[in-house]
Amino acid sequence: MSESESTEVTRERVLERIREDSRFVLAAHERPDGDALGSLVGMQGLLSALGKDSVMFIASEDLPLPLEYRFFALEGLIQTPPADIAERTVVFLDCGNIDRNSASVLHDGKHLLNIDHHHDNTRFGTLDYVVPDASCTAEIVWDLMRGLGVAPTPAVAQALYVGLITDTGRFMYENTGPRAHEMAADLIEAGVDVQAVYRRLFEETPEGKLALLALGLGQMRRFDSGELTLSALSAEDFAKAGAEESYSEGIIDHLRAVEGTKLAALIRELSSGERKGQHKVSLRATDDDVDVSMIARAQGGGGHRRAAGFSTTLELDELIAFLRSELAVQLHATPDGHATATLA
């Protein structure tokens, strides 16, 4: 059986599970982004249209949501597993690895549907529907809606559209293909106000976010002839800017755009919760010369080839040395696997 045939068989099994099961709980990855939330709300809309008993789960440590996503309608949201979890089908959306995720508390569900587009997904479900060719997980949810004959409401269409435009970088990333534009056209016809969504996500910027961006760009550092461009934000920087942790979203894109960059990294110190004092690292590659998901996996994280991340207890100097070493291996390795770049 070819890979495409196998994917189609799995898709039919997922559709059958959705048709047959009556109670669901939906979850996404920790610190949910636009695609995770769009997929979550989209799947909730799909199941509600089918008359299913479905609830959405986001752990308390992942709330409040980043400011740009607080317009999502999350009625009935739960922060702890439902009492009848053993009788519910759990749908994990955009979740590449359950072991390092706040949603792992839902592993006792009757069935575990793992619906995702990350190529390094660890296949932890009782049914894994992973489509790396999809532009976003929201695209997979949109496709399932079509398979079940469910038309999106304007609210659901908006949620899926948010997932699409955030994960494709407003249709500029390499994962943007013809199907992404087909999906966008369908959702706009369903009632998405493109300008309103754009303003909510990218223009209604709080002063603290701009102040944090200024600090981040002012602290930019470059290594190895500019191949690595990074910035590190401390807990003190966030306090100085009057910024929430989520306000760092988007800084990495400015670092990635610097001429000569192969790997961009934003390092931020976590200031609350059990991981206080640790570092959260976002990685971006400018082309296929560097696979940042490999770098992230080496620290227990993951993601896409050109966009990934991880959390670590490494100190800043150790972390920078790690990134430089990993980049050198990928760009300058000799046939025996040793890097030729000098980490001076």
N, C-alpha and C positions, 0 to 999 in steps of 0.2 A: 504493500500500500504506500503510495506516495505521501509526501508531507502534506500537500494540499488536500488529499483525500482524507488523511487522518484528522486534519483540522476540521473538515466538514463533518466528519462522523462525531467528533467531540462537540461541535456546535449543536448538532441534533440532539445529543444527549443532554446538553444544558437546557435546550428548549423543552425537552420532555420533563426534566426535573422541575422547571418553572411551572409547567402546566399541571403536573401531578401533585406537587407539594402545596400545602395550604398556609403554613406559618414560616416566616423568615425573620432573620435579623441580618442587617447589612453593616459592613465595616470597611474601612480603608486604612491606609498606612498612617503611622504616627505623624503628627504635625502636618495634617492634610493640606495639599495645595489645590490649585484650581481643578486639575483633572480628577483628583481623588474626590473632592466635594461634588464636582459636576456629575461624576459617575454615580456617587452615592445618591444624590437627589434624583438623578435620571432613573436609576433602578427602582427607587422607592415609588416614583411616578408610574413606572411600568407595572409593578406589582399591585399598586392600588387600583390601576385601571382594570386589572384582572380580578379584582375582588379579594386579594390575598391579605392575610394578617401579617403586616410587615412593620418592623421598627428599625430605626437607624441608631447606630452606636458610635459615639466618639468619647474617648476616655476624658475624664476631668482634667488630666494634665495636658491635654491637647486643646484646651479651651482657655481663654476666648480665642476665636479664630482670628487670623490676620485681618486687619481693618478692611481690606479690599474685598473680603469674602463674607462679610457679616450681613450682606443683604440676602443671602440664601435663606429660603424658608425651610426650617428644620423642626417643624411641629412634631411633638411626640418623641424628640430625641432622648435617648437614654445614655447614662454614663457608666452603668454597671450591667453585667450580664443579666438577662431576664431569668426569672425563676424556672421557666419551662425551656431553658436552653437545650436540654437533651431531646426535646421534641421539635426543635426548629432547624430548618436548613440555614446555615450561615453562609452568606455570600461575601467573600473577601474581594474587594475591588481595588485595583492599582497597587496591590500589596505584594512586593517581590519576595519578602522573607518574613514569615510569621514569627520566627524565633526572637527577632529583635524589634518587636512591634507591640504597641499598647493593646492592639486588638487580639493578641495571643490569648487573652482571658476567655475568648469565645471558641476555643479549640474543642469543646465538648459538645458541639452541635451534632444533630442527627446525621446531616450531610454537610460537607465543607466544599462549597463551590469556589474555586480559585480562578477569578477572571482578571486577566492582566495583559499588558503588552510589553513588559520588561523582558529582554532576552535572557537575563540571568535569573529569572524567577526560579525558586527552589522546588517548585512542584510539590507543595505541601498539602494539597487538597485531596479529598476523596474523588474529586473530579476537577482536573486542571484544564482550563481553557485559556491558553496563553497564545496570543497572536502578535509576535514581534513586528510584523509588517504593518500593524495598525498604527496610525499616527498618535493615538491616545487610547486610554481605556474607555473614555466616553464614546469613542467611535464604535467600540465593541458593543456597548450598551445600546447605542443607536441601531446597530445592525440587528441585535436581538429583538428590539421593538418591532422592526420591520418584519422579522421572521414570525412574530406572534400577531401581526396585524394590528398593532397598537400605535395610534398616532399621538405624537407628543403634544401636550398642552403648551401654551406659551411659556409657562413657568419651567416646565421640564425642558423645553427647547432651549431656553436661556441657560439653564444649568449645563446642558450638554455642550452648548456653544462656548461657555466659559472654559470647560475642559479642553475643548478643541483649540481655542486660540492661545491659551496659556502654554499647552504642551508643544505646540508647533511654533511658539515664538511669534505669534501673529502671522503665521504662514511663511516664516522665513527660515525655519530649521530644515535640516535634511530629511526629516520624517514627513514633510509635507508632500503629498502626492495627489493624484486626481481624485481619489476617494475622499480626501479631506475637504476638497472644494465642493464635491457633490454633497457631502454631509452639511457643509455650511449653507449651501443653497437651500437644502431641504428644511433646515432649522429656521432660516430667515423666512421662508414661506409659512412656517408654522407660527410665526409671530415674534421672532427675536428683533429687538430694537438695537441694531448694531451700534449706533452712536451712543446710546445710553449705557450699554455694556462697556464700551471702550472708556467712557468717562469714569464709570465706577471703578474700573480696574487700574487705569493708568493716569488719570488726570486729577482726581480728587485727593491730592497728596497732602498729608498733614505736615506742618512745619518741622516736627521732630524727625520725620523721615528724610527731608532734605538736609537737615543738620547732620544726620548720621551719614548720608551719602557724602557730604563734604569731608567729614572726618575719614571715611573709608578711602576716598580718592586721595586725600592728602597724605595718607599713610601707605600708599602704594609702594611696593618694592619689586624689583626685577632681578632675576638670577639667570645665569647661564646664557649670556648674550641675549637676554630678553625672552628666552623660550618659556620661562616660568614668570608669570605676573601674578602677584598676590597682595592681599591686604589682610590685616588682622585687627579685629575690633575687640576690645576688652569690655568687661562689665562696666568699667568706669566710663568708657566712651558712650555707651548707651545712656548712662545716667547724665552725662554732660549734655548730650543731644536732646534729652527728654524723650527718648525713643523706646518703644516697645521692642521686644525681641524680634517680632515679625517684620519690623521696619527695615531689616537688612535685605529683604527680598528685592532683587533687581540690581544690587550693587555688582554682583558677579558678571552681569552682562556688560557693564562698562569696562571691567578688567579684561574680559575676553576680547573686546574690540580694539585693544591697544596693538599697534602695528608690531609684527614679529612674534606675537604670543602664540605658543603652541598649547600651553596649559594655563588656565586661569584658576585661581583658588581664593575663596573667601573663607577666612578662619574667624570664628566668633566664639567668645567665651560665654558659656552658659551660666546664668546668674541665679537660677532658681531650681527647685526640685531636687530629686535624688542625684542628678548629674551636675549639680552646681560645681563650677570650677573646671569642668571638662570643656573640650573644644568640639564644636560642630563645624564640619568642613564641607563646603560646596565646591564642586569641581566642574569645569567646562573645558572642552577641547574645541579648537577652531577647525579641525579637519580630521580625517580618518587616520592620520599619522599617529595619533595618541588615542588609546582606549581608556577613558577615565573610569569605566566600570571595573576594570582590572585593578586599578589603584585603590578604589573604594573597597573592593572585596578583600583586599589584603588587610584591611582594618575592620572587617566585619560589616561593611556597608554594601552598597550596590547601586544600580541604576542603569542608565543607558550608555552606549559607547561614547557619546559626546556630552552627557550630563549625568552626574552621579554625586554621591555624598556619603559621609560617614561621621560617626562620633568617636572621640578618642580621649584617652587619659594622658597622651603624650604632651610634654611641655612644648612650648612654641618652637624653641630652637630644634628640638628633636623632630617635631612635625615638619618643619621646613626641610630639614636634612632628608627625611623620608620622602617627601614629595620630589626633591631634586634627584634622589637616587632612582626612584621609580621612573621618572621622566627620562633620565639618562639611559636606563635599561631599554626603554621602548624606542628611543630615538637614535641611540648611539651604541647599541650592543654589537659586539663582535660575534662571529659564528659560534664561539664557545659560550655565549650568553653573558659575557662580562661587559660592563659599560666602559666606554672609552673616555667619557666626559670627566673632567676634573672638577670635583666639588670643592672649589676653593672658597 
